[in-house]
């Protein structure tokens, strides 16, 4: 399912959806008293589409004859009666979004589409820089009231609202705080400040006493270390767009890939120690520079700091999406507890063969762990409304699964694609041929001392086509380039008054 802006040509289908919903509600205990001759009207729905405020839940993109399962309008039009409530979020009128006319086709009730629409509205409102969402629900519509409560809305009470045309009704006024949103999975038990006392953040669960100065397998202690924070233009198009992704490179890594192209920071642990407040500041600085998103690169071993850092940045005006750029070796619990923090999962799926994972990354359980984490990510995206793009094609919510083809291992790459398809179906994938031998691989010789051949890469791309992936990012010949590996020189890590520090040679 995709939740996106409705296209103008879809107006008849949108009107038909609302007619169906109005007829299904009529004379029921939860009748909202909608009337297509008064509210909502066909002209009003067309106007909302033209204004870019009407969103639909569909099974496809525009011009592919998609079915429409649900819809809502999101604008900033607060009813005059809203002044009766003592709203809990301090926000000016232009910092408040309002949900109107949220509707789900009776033919698909019970599939949690309503919750997906609400979560999508919250995502869109954040992107628009809003601090709160407000809405009204007629007092007798218990299913709608319960839906909004389950999605985190606070019920301010029942007030009398004048809907016009002589229709005066009691209604709940409800509000969602977009700044301090909690994860929908409940209380966090893994991603807490106490996690470094005996670290279990990644699947290795090494129990390193990081809080006491001991290093984990990842190389991290209690101190947060960053190696670079800057705009990056070489991610997939929905991530980098034309202006760049705001990448923040974390030092250290739970994986120990022998061929790592970022070895200065992944195994060398190069970086500068900063605190979580500085991390929040960096996010805001990148947004100010024009970043389309905040791209957290290999943050697994610092994930316990992310909820507070992201929420602090949002409280200060961060509105771009959070991208979690991971090697795929994640605990399911960590993925679950990052819900509400992460908007876009940019995850690797490196190996299908456990022996290959053991030999090249020292983690034989990688295929199983990556598969479980991927399933959790996909379910999370689906529950929150599916993949979403803005009008420029930048991903606002969703998932892209990456795979780096390794020389001599095209067959395993094909098996990786099989796993992705079996777990997630037709989701966006990125098949990369940018493998660049590092000094260690060149010295060792063998298959990993060379680049991927055109024949190997075509084998994997052909297999992706055969499986049925419809959104696939791929790289043209000559992709092996230093441009894909930025200089880890601490750019952007320190405050602007401080200069960058170069790694030791």
Protein Blocks (a to p, Z undefined) as FASTA:
>chain_A
ZZddddfklmmmmmmmmmmmmmmmgopaklghiafkloccfklmmmmmmnopaccddfbd
ehilpacfbdcdddfbdcfklmmpccfbdcdfklcccdehiacdfklgoklmmmmmmmmm
mmmmmmnopabdcddddfklmmlmmmmmmnopacebjcdddebjhiacddddddddfklc
ccfkbpafklccklmmogckbmnlnopafknopacfkopafbdcdfbdcddfkbcfklnm
mnopaddddedjfbdcfkbcklmmmmnopacdddfklmmmmmmmmmmnopabdcdehjll
mmmmmmmmmmmmmmnopabdcddddehiacfklmmmmgokambdcdddfbfblklmmmmn
opaklmmmmmmmmmmmmmmmmmnnpaaddfkopafbdcdddddddehilmmmmmmmmmmm
mmnopadddddfkbccdfklmmngpjklpccdfklmmmmmmmmmmnopabdcdddehkac
fklmccdehgokacfkbccddddZZ
